[in-house]
Amino acid sequence: MEFIDSDGNIIIPKAVRPVVGLQETALGSKKGAARQYRHGNLHIRDYDSHYTVHMDRIDPRKNPLGHLLVDAPEYVIGAAAAALVGRHVGRAVYKKCRDDGKSPKDAAVDAIVAGWVAGSSAGKLAYTAVSAAKGKSE
């Protein structure tokens, strides 16, 4: 059995430590785990047969924004890309629809849909790119 996963987490078989005994948390990406826990800067994920553990630089319970910026920048960058691209595309579509004679309501609906699709795509692309780059740099 390997003891380091593809994300750089330490894998601990439950045979070594069957019960964690920590309070469950919703903070963090579960990545398919049944439960997750935090103890200080440790982030522990509980899977069927093992735990994975990694140390965050910043505890999200004490400094959520700092944690996002330092330990999980892919979420911030993905959200920013989604908002910026969605807003830009939405405004452009609204203006084009209004110039083409559509009613404000129809133009707004078209703009919202186009902005949502473009923003979602841009956000996912940015998130994926930063996640891949982050994985290569650590």
N, C-alpha and C positions, 0 to 999 in steps of 0.2 A: 504494500500500500504506500502510495505517495503521501508525504506529510505537508506538502505545500500545494495549494490549488492554483488554478490559472490566474486568479486575482492576487496572488501573493499572501493569502490567508494561511495560517497554520491550521492543519487538520488534526483534531484530537478525537480518537475513537472513544465511543461511550464506554467501552470496556475499561478504559483508563480512568475515566471520571464520569460515572453514569448520571449523576444529578448535579446541576449547576447550583441551585439554591439562591438564585438572584431574582429580583423583580423584573418581570417582562416589560419591554418597552415597545412603543410604536415608532420610535425615531430610527430612521435608517431604512435602507432597501433590504428587504428580506431575502431576495434572490432565491426564492423557492424553499426557504426554511420554514419549519412549522412554527417556530417562535424565535425571538431574538431578545438579547439582554444587553445591558450596559453596566459596566463596573469601572468607574473613573473614565479613562480614555479607551478602555477595552470595549470592542464591539463583538459580541458573541452571537453566532447564529446556530440554532439547534435544528439539526436534520435527523432523520430516522436513526442512522447508525453512528453519527459523529457530530462534532461541533466544528465550526470554523471560527477562528479568532484573529482579529487584527487590532492594531492600536491606532486610534485617530490622533491627530496632532492636537485637535481642539474638541473638547467635550461639548456636544450639541445641546446638552441640558443647561450648560452655563453660558454658552455663547453661540446661539444658533446661526447667526449671520457669519461669524468667523468660521464656524465649522463648514458652512456651505462654500465659502470663498476658498478656504485652504484645503479641506478634505474632500469636498464634493463639488468642484467648480463646474462640472458638466451639467449640473442642474441649473445653475445660475446662467451659464452661457446658453443653454438650450432655451430657457424661458425668455432671455433677452432677445435671442434670435427670433423666436416665435412672435414676440410682441412687436419688434421692429419691422419684420417682414410682413406680418399680418396687417399692421397699421398702414404701411406703405402701399401694399397691394389693395387693401380695402379702399383707401382714399382714391387711388388711381381708377379703380373699377367704378366707384361712385361717380367720379367726375365724368368718366367716359359714358356711363349710362345716362347721366343727366344731359350731357351734350347730345346724346342720341335721342333725346326726347322722352325718356322713361320718367314715370312719376317718382317723386322723392321716396315713397314707400318701396316701390319695386327696385329702385336703384340701391336703396339701403339693404334690402334683402340680398341682392346680388353681391353687393360689396362685403357684407358680413360673411356670406358663404365663401367667396373667393379669398377673403382675408384669413378666414379660419383654415381653409385647405392649405394655402400657401404658408401661413404661419406655422401650422402643425408640421408640415413637411420640413420647413427650415429648422424648426426647433429640434425635431428628431435627427436631422442630419448633423446639426451642431453638437447635440448631445453625444451621438455616436462617434463623431470625429474627435471630440475632446476625451471621451472615454478610451478610445483606441490610443490616442497620444499619451494619455495619463498612464495607461498600462505599459506602454513601451518605455516610459521615462523612469518608472520606479524599479 
